[in-house]
Amino acid sequence: MKNKLEQITESLNNKINKLEKFVKNYKEMSSYTQLPNIAYMNWGVQLADKGNIKEAMDKLNTASLMANQHPGVYVNIGIALLKEKDFEGAIKNFRKAIKIDKSNSKAYIMWATALSEIGDLKGAIDIYALAQKYEPRDPEIYLNWGISLARADKKAEAEDKFKKAIALNPLNPIAPFLWGLILFEQGKYEEAIKKFNHCLIYTENKYETLYYLALSYLKQQDYNSAILYAEQAQKENDSNIDIYVILADSYMNSCKPELCLEAFKEGEIKGKPNFQFYLNWGIALQKYGFVDEAREKLNKSLAIEPNQYMTLFHLGVNYMMTQEITQAEEYFNKVLERNPKHPQSHFNIASIAYRHQNYDLALKHFNESLNSDPQNHVIYFYIANCYNKKGDLENAKNFYKKCIEYCPNHVQSYLNYADLLFETGDYTEAKRKARAAYFLDKTSPYLNFAYGVVLLKLGEFTEALEKFQNAITFDSKYDLAYLGLCETYLNLKQYEKSLENLNKVSTYGINLPEFDELQIRVLNEIAEPENDVEITQNTVTFAIEYCNNFLRMYNNDKVLALKNKLTEKYELEAD
């Protein structure tokens, strides 16, 4: 069984031998007999097909001298000149053919092809229209007409011509393939897939069609189908690097990390890696946490295309992942030198500035990012935070509102907005915003806690206790909720319950600054109560016991001092 390469080679050799035989026969015949003009024309055509343009022109010119009123001679001279890139000479001969035979559609087609080659797409489109008038059922006219229209960015008209070409010759794979490309570029992947599948039935060279089928399915996020067609394309041509990128990306998006990285490794061996290949490999490695290896691949991508801003961007991300913030910022600035409107680079520089409390610089870059991505609610949120930090509360309010407008379930905007409203004294509206966040997910420990904090500030202690207790029900280790309960009971002057909840805070929670501050306040209120607050002996005993238990595990001078004060004031014997 002959393999594909052997079959192609044999077919090419047969064609070459056939051409050589034709040429030899014409040469032998001309030595002993006068050949007719049609024979010289055919001889010239065969020489041109063989690539012997100079000899072909000699025979075709002979044919034109013998029969200067034969349009086919001038058409073939024009075709030979086209192969030599002599477009003006080619057009001149096509026009001669049309002067002899006004209805010669072949001459019109080739004339339009020459115009298209020199960039005169309008002229080409007009000539195809003339050709169609004389030969309305020639699929080649509509096919080439469609190509010129597509190049002129008249996609709808191009699709119409490809449709007619397919109707007249359904077996030609070129028209559905080109129509599929137009649909693909417009993001109409489902329709493009139908056209590529039509092409696949009739085309001999299947690789390109399989490639675009795989890419279309990848764009549709149908990763299994993308893998299926990418693997078929790989069998047709395992040295084309682009198919390995599609295969690896499909594996990555379908959560198959080992197969993803294996595809990149195989592609590096079998194909000729380009910048996109190493860029995607680096992105995949970063996603899987191989930061050093990712940096190596990204630098390889950069070495191939030093000005490719996407590689620079992902190198910036790579340095952010390793907390090398200065280097990260340098790469994001390099991106902006090449693409001043790149929104994510502006956003990342703004985030770095925000982290360093440089709110003016952060605002500058957040706003630049917003110009390119005006509906991104996250940007509105951070701009609001910047204004909030700067004390510009009116602007902060407006941007929190914008964030909520574009993302009605953005929890943190509601909560930050509620805090800001408290600062400005609008307590009723603050409660509404906190409640709106809570209603987004009533089972969230964080939202129960956050809403509890608002209720606590409003003095609605019963409801606050309920929300803090809910938070603990949903997460028994939620230290901040225990502190919320402690704070609420402290406001209710129920000191023993306050201390009980302090006792439930985990070791991690004890390290929170809020814990130490709250602990001292509870003990201090018991030691120095307000005039109208009665402290029972039981409460004092409980407080001293709490101090003893705490001091056994942690050194704390403030707690020790308060324990001694309690002991002395209430005349109890210290442990």
C-alpha positions as CSV (number, residue, x, y, z in Angstrom):
1,M,0.0,0.0,0.0
2,K,1.5,3.3,-1.1
3,N,1.6,6.0,1.5
4,K,0.2,9.5,0.9
5,L,3.5,11.1,0.0
6,E,4.3,8.4,-2.5
7,Q,0.9,8.8,-4.1
8,I,1.3,12.6,-4.4
9,T,4.9,12.2,-5.8
10,E,3.7,9.7,-8.4
11,S,0.8,12.0,-9.4
12,L,3.2,15.0,-9.9
13,N,5.7,12.9,-11.9
14,N,2.9,11.7,-14.2
15,K,1.8,15.2,-14.8
16,I,5.3,16.4,-15.5
17,N,5.9,13.4,-17.9
18,K,2.7,14.2,-19.6
19,L,3.6,17.8,-20.1
20,E,7.1,16.9,-21.4
21,K,5.5,14.4,-23.8
22,F,3.1,17.1,-25.2
23,V,6.0,19.6,-25.6
24,K,8.2,16.9,-27.3
25,N,5.4,16.0,-29.7
26,Y,4.8,19.6,-30.7
27,K,8.5,20.1,-31.2
28,E,8.9,17.0,-33.4
29,M,5.8,17.8,-35.5
30,S,7.0,21.4,-36.1
31,S,10.2,20.1,-37.7
32,Y,8.4,18.4,-40.6
33,T,5.0,20.0,-40.9
34,Q,3.4,23.5,-40.6
35,L,1.5,23.4,-37.3
36,P,-1.8,25.3,-37.1
37,N,-2.2,28.3,-34.8
38,I,-4.2,26.3,-32.3
39,A,-1.3,23.8,-31.9
40,Y,1.1,26.7,-31.2
41,M,-1.3,28.0,-28.7
42,N,-1.6,24.6,-26.9
43,W,2.1,24.2,-27.1
44,G,2.6,27.5,-25.4
45,V,0.0,26.7,-22.7
46,Q,1.8,23.4,-21.9
47,L,5.2,25.2,-21.7
48,A,3.7,27.8,-19.4
49,D,2.2,25.1,-17.2
50,K,5.6,23.5,-17.1
51,G,7.1,26.9,-16.0
52,N,9.0,27.6,-19.2
53,I,7.4,31.1,-19.6
54,K,10.0,32.4,-22.1
55,E,9.5,29.5,-24.5
56,A,5.7,29.6,-23.9
57,M,5.6,33.3,-24.9
58,D,7.5,32.5,-28.1
59,K,4.9,29.9,-29.1
60,L,1.9,32.0,-28.0
61,N,3.2,35.0,-30.0
62,T,3.6,32.8,-33.0
63,A,0.0,31.7,-32.6
64,S,-1.1,35.3,-32.4
65,L,0.8,36.2,-35.6
66,M,-0.9,33.2,-37.4
67,A,-4.3,34.1,-36.1
68,N,-4.5,37.5,-34.6
69,Q,-8.3,37.3,-34.3
70,H,-8.3,34.3,-32.0
71,P,-9.2,35.5,-28.4
72,G,-7.9,32.4,-26.8
73,V,-4.4,33.2,-27.9
74,Y,-4.4,36.5,-26.1
75,V,-6.0,35.1,-23.0
76,N,-3.2,32.5,-22.7
77,I,-0.6,35.1,-23.4
78,G,-2.1,37.2,-20.6
79,I,-2.1,34.1,-18.2
80,A,1.6,33.5,-19.0
81,L,2.4,37.2,-18.3
82,L,0.4,36.9,-15.0
83,K,2.8,34.2,-14.0
84,E,5.7,36.5,-14.6
85,K,3.9,39.2,-12.5
86,D,3.7,41.4,-15.6
87,F,0.2,42.6,-14.7
88,E,0.0,45.5,-17.1
89,G,1.0,43.3,-20.1
90,A,-1.4,40.6,-18.9
91,I,-4.3,43.2,-18.7
92,K,-3.4,44.5,-22.2
93,N,-3.8,41.0,-23.7
94,F,-7.0,40.2,-21.8
95,R,-8.5,43.4,-23.3
96,K,-7.4,42.4,-26.7
97,A,-9.2,39.1,-26.3
98,I,-12.4,41.0,-25.2
99,K,-12.1,43.3,-28.2
100,I,-12.2,40.3,-30.5
101,D,-14.9,38.5,-28.4
102,K,-16.9,40.8,-26.1
103,S,-18.5,37.7,-24.4
104,N,-15.3,35.9,-23.6
105,S,-15.9,35.3,-19.8
106,K,-12.4,33.8,-19.3
107,A,-10.8,37.0,-20.4
108,Y,-13.0,39.0,-18.0
109,I,-12.1,36.6,-15.2
110,M,-8.4,36.8,-15.8
111,W,-8.5,40.6,-16.2
112,A,-10.3,41.0,-12.9
113,T,-7.7,38.6,-11.3
114,A,-4.9,40.8,-12.6
115,L,-6.6,43.9,-11.2
116,S,-7.1,42.2,-7.8
117,E,-3.4,41.3,-7.8
118,I,-2.4,44.9,-8.2
119,G,-4.8,46.0,-5.4
120,D,-7.5,47.5,-7.7
121,L,-10.3,45.7,-5.9
122,K,-13.0,48.0,-7.1
123,G,-11.9,47.6,-10.7
124,A,-11.8,43.8,-10.3
125,I,-15.3,43.7,-8.7
126,D,-16.7,45.8,-11.7
127,I,-15.1,43.4,-14.2
128,Y,-16.4,40.3,-12.5
129,A,-19.9,41.9,-12.8
130,L,-19.3,42.2,-16.6
131,A,-18.2,38.6,-16.8
132,Q,-21.3,37.4,-15.0
133,K,-23.5,39.2,-17.6
134,Y,-22.0,37.1,-20.4
135,E,-21.7,33.8,-18.5
136,P,-24.1,33.8,-15.6
137,R,-23.7,30.1,-14.8
138,D,-19.9,30.0,-14.5
139,P,-19.1,29.2,-10.9
140,E,-15.5,30.4,-11.3
141,I,-16.8,33.9,-11.8
142,Y,-18.7,33.9,-8.6
143,L,-15.8,32.3,-6.7
144,N,-13.2,34.9,-7.8
145,W,-15.7,37.7,-7.5
146,G,-16.4,36.6,-3.9
147,I,-12.6,36.6,-3.1
148,S,-12.2,40.2,-4.4
149,L,-15.3,41.3,-2.4
150,A,-13.9,39.6,0.7
151,R,-10.6,41.4,0.3
152,A,-12.5,44.7,-0.1
153,D,-14.2,43.9,3.2
154,K,-17.6,43.6,1.6
155,K,-18.4,40.4,3.5
156,A,-22.1,40.2,3.0
157,E,-21.7,40.6,-0.8
158,A,-18.8,38.1,-0.8
159,E,-21.0,35.5,1.0
160,D,-23.7,36.0,-1.6
161,K,-21.2,35.2,-4.4
162,F,-19.8,32.2,-2.6
163,K,-23.4,30.9,-2.1
164,K,-24.0,31.1,-5.9
165,A,-20.6,29.4,-6.7
166,I,-21.6,26.5,-4.4
167,A,-25.1,26.3,-6.0
168,L,-23.5,26.0,-9.5
169,N,-20.8,23.6,-8.4
170,P,-21.3,22.0,-5.0
171,L,-18.2,19.8,-5.5
172,N,-15.7,22.6,-5.5
173,P,-14.4,22.9,-1.9
174,I,-12.9,26.4,-2.2
175,A,-16.1,28.4,-2.1
176,P,-17.5,26.8,1.1
177,F,-14.0,27.1,2.8
178,L,-13.7,30.8,2.0
179,W,-17.3,31.4,3.1
180,G,-16.5,29.6,6.3
181,L,-13.5,31.9,6.9
182,I,-15.7,35.0,6.5
183,L,-18.2,33.6,9.0
184,F,-15.3,32.6,11.4
185,E,-13.9,36.1,11.3
186,Q,-17.4,37.5,12.2
187,G,-17.6,35.1,15.2
188,K,-20.4,33.1,13.6
189,Y,-18.7,29.8,14.5
190,E,-21.8,27.5,14.2
191,E,-22.4,28.6,10.6
192,A,-18.7,28.5,9.8
193,I,-18.5,24.9,11.0
194,K,-21.3,23.9,8.5
195,K,-19.3,25.4,5.7
196,F,-16.0,23.8,6.8
197,N,-17.8,20.4,7.0
198,H,-19.1,20.9,3.4
199,C,-15.6,21.6,2.3
200,L,-14.2,18.6,4.1
201,I,-16.3,16.2,2.0
202,Y,-14.8,17.3,-1.3
203,T,-11.3,18.7,-0.5
204,E,-8.2,16.6,-1.0
205,N,-6.0,18.7,1.3
206,K,-7.9,18.3,4.5
207,Y,-5.4,19.8,7.0
208,E,-6.5,23.5,6.7
209,T,-10.2,22.7,6.9
210,L,-9.7,20.4,10.0
211,Y,-7.6,23.2,11.5
212,Y,-10.4,25.7,11.2
213,L,-13.0,23.2,12.4
214,A,-10.9,22.6,15.6
215,L,-10.4,26.4,16.0
216,S,-14.1,27.1,15.6
217,Y,-15.0,24.5,18.2
218,L,-12.4,25.9,20.5
219,K,-13.9,29.4,20.1
220,Q,-17.3,27.9,21.0
221,Q,-15.8,26.3,24.1
222,D,-16.7,22.8,22.8
223,Y,-13.3,21.4,23.8
224,N,-14.0,17.8,23.1
225,S,-14.9,18.5,19.5
226,A,-11.9,20.8,19.2
227,I,-9.6,18.0,20.4
228,L,-11.3,15.5,18.0
229,Y,-10.6,17.7,14.9
230,A,-7.2,18.9,16.1
231,E,-6.1,15.3,16.4
232,Q,-7.4,14.6,12.9
233,A,-5.5,17.6,11.6
234,Q,-2.4,16.5,13.4
235,K,-2.6,13.1,11.5
236,E,-2.7,15.1,8.2
237,N,0.3,17.3,9.1
238,D,2.1,16.7,12.4
239,S,4.7,19.4,11.7
240,N,2.4,22.4,11.8
241,I,2.9,24.1,15.1
242,D,-0.5,25.9,15.1
243,I,-2.4,22.7,15.6
244,Y,-0.4,21.9,18.8
245,V,-1.5,25.3,20.2
246,I,-5.2,24.5,19.6
247,L,-4.7,21.0,21.0
248,A,-3.0,22.2,24.1
249,D,-5.4,25.0,24.7
250,S,-8.4,22.6,24.4
251,Y,-6.8,20.2,26.9
252,M,-6.1,23.1,29.3
253,N,-9.7,24.4,29.1
254,S,-11.1,20.9,29.6
255,C,-9.0,20.5,32.8
256,K,-6.5,18.0,31.4
257,P,-3.2,19.5,32.5
258,E,-0.9,16.5,31.8
259,L,-2.2,16.2,28.2
260,C,-2.0,20.0,27.7
261,L,1.7,20.1,28.7
262,E,2.4,16.9,26.7
263,A,1.0,18.5,23.6
264,F,3.3,21.5,24.0
265,K,6.3,19.2,24.5
266,E,5.4,17.2,21.4
267,G,4.9,20.3,19.3
268,E,8.3,21.6,20.3
269,I,9.9,18.4,18.9
270,K,7.8,18.0,15.8
271,G,7.0,21.5,14.7
272,K,8.7,24.8,14.3
273,P,7.8,26.8,17.4
274,N,6.8,30.4,17.0
275,F,6.2,33.2,19.5
276,Q,2.5,32.2,19.9
277,F,3.4,28.6,20.8
278,Y,5.8,29.6,23.6
279,L,3.4,32.3,24.8
280,N,0.6,29.9,25.2
281,W,2.9,27.3,26.8
282,G,4.0,29.9,29.3
283,I,0.4,30.9,30.1
284,A,-0.4,27.2,30.7
285,L,2.6,26.7,32.9
286,Q,1.6,29.8,35.0
287,K,-1.9,28.5,35.3
288,Y,-0.6,25.2,36.7
289,G,1.8,27.0,39.1
290,F,5.1,26.3,37.3
291,V,6.2,29.9,37.5
292,D,9.9,29.5,36.7
293,E,9.3,27.2,33.8
294,A,6.6,29.6,32.5
295,R,9.1,32.5,32.7
296,E,11.6,30.5,30.6
297,K,8.9,29.8,27.8
298,L,7.7,33.5,27.9
299,N,11.3,34.7,27.4
300,K,11.7,32.3,24.4
301,S,8.5,33.9,23.0
302,L,10.0,37.3,23.6
303,A,13.2,36.4,21.9
304,I,11.3,35.4,18.7
305,E,9.1,38.5,18.7
306,P,10.6,41.2,21.0
307,N,7.8,43.7,20.4
308,Q,4.9,41.3,21.1
309,Y,3.1,43.1,23.9
310,M,1.1,40.1,25.0
311,T,4.3,38.2,25.9
312,L,5.5,41.3,27.8
313,F,2.1,41.4,29.6
314,H,2.3,37.8,30.8
315,L,5.9,38.2,31.9
316,G,4.6,41.1,34.0
317,V,2.0,38.8,35.5
318,N,4.7,36.2,36.1
319,Y,6.7,38.7,38.2
320,M,3.6,39.7,40.1
321,M,3.1,36.0,41.0
322,T,6.6,36.0,42.6
323,Q,6.0,39.3,44.3
324,E,8.8,41.0,42.2
325,I,6.6,44.1,41.9
326,T,9.2,46.5,40.4
327,Q,10.0,44.1,37.5
328,A,6.3,43.5,37.0
329,E,5.6,47.2,36.7
330,E,8.4,47.6,34.2
331,Y,6.9,45.0,31.9
332,F,3.4,46.5,32.1
333,N,4.9,49.9,31.2
334,K,6.6,48.2,28.2
335,V,3.3,46.9,27.1
336,L,1.8,50.4,27.3
337,E,4.7,51.7,25.1
338,R,3.6,49.3,22.4
339,N,-0.2,49.4,23.1
340,P,-1.1,52.5,25.1
341,K,-4.7,51.4,25.6
342,H,-4.0,47.9,26.9
343,P,-6.7,47.8,29.7
344,Q,-5.2,45.0,31.8
345,S,-1.8,46.6,32.0
346,H,-3.3,49.8,33.1
347,F,-5.4,47.9,35.7
348,N,-2.3,46.0,37.0
349,I,-0.2,49.2,37.3
350,A,-3.2,50.8,39.1
351,S,-3.5,47.8,41.5
352,I,0.2,48.1,42.3
353,A,-0.2,51.8,43.0
354,Y,-3.3,51.2,45.1
355,R,-1.4,48.6,47.2
356,H,1.3,51.3,47.8
357,Q,-1.4,53.8,48.8
358,N,-0.5,56.0,45.7
359,Y,-4.2,56.7,45.0
360,D,-3.6,59.5,42.5
361,L,-1.5,57.2,40.2
362,A,-4.0,54.4,40.8
363,L,-6.9,56.6,39.7
364,K,-5.0,57.6,36.5
365,H,-4.5,54.0,35.4
366,F,-7.9,52.7,36.6
367,N,-9.5,55.5,34.5
368,E,-7.3,54.6,31.5
369,S,-8.4,51.0,31.9
370,L,-12.0,52.1,32.1
371,N,-11.7,53.9,28.8
372,S,-11.0,50.6,27.0
373,D,-13.4,48.6,29.1
374,P,-16.3,51.0,30.1
375,Q,-18.6,48.3,31.5
376,N,-16.1,46.5,33.8
377,H,-17.7,46.7,37.2
378,V,-14.4,45.8,39.0
379,I,-12.7,48.9,37.7
380,Y,-15.6,51.1,39.0
381,F,-15.2,49.3,42.4
382,Y,-11.5,50.1,42.7
383,I,-12.0,53.7,41.5
384,A,-14.7,54.1,44.3
385,N,-12.2,52.7,46.8
386,C,-9.5,55.2,45.7
387,Y,-11.9,58.1,46.2
388,N,-13.0,56.7,49.5
389,K,-9.4,56.4,50.7
390,K,-8.7,60.0,49.5
391,G,-11.8,61.2,51.4
392,D,-13.7,62.2,48.3
393,L,-16.9,60.6,49.4
394,E,-19.2,62.0,46.8
395,N,-17.1,60.5,43.9
396,A,-16.8,57.3,45.9
397,K,-20.6,57.0,46.2
398,N,-21.0,57.6,42.5
399,F,-18.6,54.9,41.5
400,Y,-20.0,52.4,44.0
401,K,-23.4,53.1,42.4
402,K,-21.8,52.5,38.9
403,C,-20.3,49.2,40.1
404,I,-23.7,48.0,41.4
405,E,-25.4,49.2,38.2
406,Y,-23.1,47.0,36.0
407,C,-23.0,44.1,38.5
408,P,-26.1,44.1,40.8
409,N,-24.7,41.1,42.8
410,H,-21.3,42.7,43.6
411,V,-21.3,42.1,47.4
412,Q,-18.4,44.2,48.4
413,S,-19.7,47.3,46.7
414,Y,-22.9,47.2,48.8
415,L,-20.9,46.8,52.0
416,N,-18.3,49.5,51.2
417,Y,-21.1,51.8,50.2
418,A,-22.9,51.0,53.4
419,D,-19.7,51.9,55.4
420,L,-19.4,55.2,53.5
421,L,-23.0,56.1,54.2
422,F,-22.4,55.5,57.9
423,E,-19.5,58.0,57.7
424,T,-21.8,60.6,56.1
425,G,-24.6,59.9,58.7
426,D,-27.1,58.3,56.3
427,Y,-27.8,55.4,58.6
428,T,-31.1,54.3,57.0
429,E,-29.6,54.0,53.5
430,A,-26.5,52.3,55.0
431,K,-28.7,49.6,56.4
432,R,-30.5,49.2,53.1
433,K,-27.2,48.6,51.3
434,A,-26.0,46.1,53.9
435,R,-29.3,44.3,53.8
436,A,-29.2,44.1,49.9
437,A,-25.8,42.4,50.2
438,Y,-27.1,40.0,52.8
439,F,-30.1,39.0,50.6
440,L,-27.7,38.0,47.8
441,D,-26.7,35.0,49.9
442,K,-28.3,34.5,53.3
443,T,-26.2,31.4,54.0
444,S,-22.9,33.2,53.6
445,P,-21.0,33.5,56.9
446,Y,-19.3,36.7,55.7
447,L,-22.5,38.4,54.7
448,N,-24.3,37.5,57.9
449,F,-21.3,38.9,59.8
450,A,-21.1,42.1,57.7
451,Y,-24.8,42.7,58.0
452,G,-24.5,42.1,61.8
453,V,-21.8,44.7,62.0
454,V,-24.1,47.3,60.4
455,L,-26.9,46.4,62.8
456,L,-24.5,46.6,65.7
457,K,-23.5,50.2,64.6
458,L,-27.2,51.1,64.5
459,G,-27.8,49.7,68.0
460,E,-30.1,47.0,66.8
461,F,-28.5,44.5,69.1
462,T,-31.1,41.6,69.0
463,E,-30.9,41.4,65.2
464,A,-27.1,41.8,65.3
465,L,-26.8,38.8,67.7
466,E,-28.9,36.8,65.3
467,K,-26.7,37.5,62.3
468,F,-23.5,36.8,64.2
469,Q,-24.9,33.6,65.4
470,N,-26.0,32.7,61.9
471,A,-22.4,33.3,60.7
472,I,-21.1,30.8,63.3
473,T,-23.8,28.3,62.4
474,F,-22.6,28.3,58.8
475,D,-18.9,28.4,59.9
476,S,-18.1,27.3,63.5
477,K,-14.5,28.7,63.2
478,Y,-15.5,32.2,62.1
479,D,-13.5,34.2,64.6
480,L,-14.8,37.6,63.6
481,A,-18.4,36.5,64.3
482,Y,-17.4,35.5,67.9
483,L,-15.8,39.0,68.2
484,G,-19.1,40.4,66.8
485,L,-21.0,38.6,69.5
486,C,-18.6,39.8,72.2
487,E,-18.9,43.4,71.0
488,T,-22.7,43.2,71.0
489,Y,-22.9,41.6,74.5
490,L,-20.5,44.3,75.7
491,N,-22.9,47.0,74.5
492,L,-25.7,45.1,76.4
493,K,-23.4,45.1,79.5
494,Q,-23.6,41.3,79.5
495,Y,-19.9,40.8,80.4
496,E,-19.9,37.1,81.1
497,K,-21.3,36.3,77.6
498,S,-18.8,38.7,76.1
499,L,-16.0,36.7,77.8
500,E,-17.6,33.4,76.9
501,N,-17.3,34.4,73.2
502,L,-13.7,35.6,73.6
503,N,-12.9,32.1,75.0
504,K,-14.3,30.6,71.7
505,V,-11.9,32.5,69.5
506,S,-9.2,30.3,67.9
507,T,-5.5,30.8,68.2
508,Y,-5.5,32.4,64.8
509,G,-8.2,34.8,65.9
510,I,-6.3,35.8,69.0
511,N,-3.6,37.3,66.7
512,L,-6.2,39.7,65.3
513,P,-5.7,43.3,66.5
514,E,-9.5,43.5,67.1
515,F,-9.2,40.6,69.6
516,D,-6.7,42.3,71.9
517,E,-8.5,45.7,71.8
518,L,-11.9,44.1,72.6
519,Q,-10.5,41.9,75.3
520,I,-9.0,44.9,77.2
521,R,-12.3,46.9,76.8
522,V,-14.4,44.1,78.4
523,L,-12.0,43.6,81.3
524,N,-11.6,47.4,81.8
525,E,-15.4,47.9,81.9
526,I,-15.7,45.2,84.6
527,A,-12.9,46.8,86.5
528,E,-14.1,50.4,86.0
529,P,-17.9,50.2,85.4
530,E,-20.1,53.1,84.6
531,N,-22.0,54.6,87.6
532,D,-25.3,52.9,86.7
533,V,-23.8,49.5,86.0
534,E,-23.8,46.9,88.8
535,I,-21.0,44.3,88.6
536,T,-21.9,41.0,90.4
537,Q,-19.4,39.0,92.4
538,N,-20.0,36.2,89.9
539,T,-19.0,38.4,86.9
540,V,-15.8,39.4,88.7
541,T,-14.9,35.8,89.5
542,F,-15.6,34.9,85.8
543,A,-13.4,37.8,84.6
544,I,-10.4,36.8,86.9
545,E,-10.8,33.1,85.8
546,Y,-10.7,34.3,82.1
547,C,-7.5,36.3,82.9
548,N,-5.8,33.3,84.5
549,N,-6.6,31.0,81.6
550,F,-5.4,33.5,79.1
551,L,-2.2,34.3,81.0
552,R,-1.3,30.6,81.2
553,M,-1.0,30.6,77.4
554,Y,0.0,34.1,76.5
555,N,2.1,36.9,78.1
556,N,0.1,40.1,78.1
557,D,1.0,42.9,80.5
558,K,-2.3,44.7,80.0
559,V,-4.3,41.6,80.9
560,L,-2.1,41.0,83.9
561,A,-2.5,44.6,85.1
562,L,-6.3,44.3,84.8
563,K,-6.4,41.0,86.6
564,N,-4.5,42.6,89.5
565,K,-6.8,45.6,89.5
566,L,-9.9,43.3,89.6
567,T,-8.4,41.3,92.4
568,E,-7.5,44.3,94.5
569,K,-10.7,46.3,93.9
570,Y,-13.0,43.4,94.7
571,E,-10.7,42.1,97.5
572,L,-10.3,38.6,96.0
573,E,-7.4,36.4,96.5
574,A,-5.2,36.2,93.3
575,D,-4.1,32.9,91.9
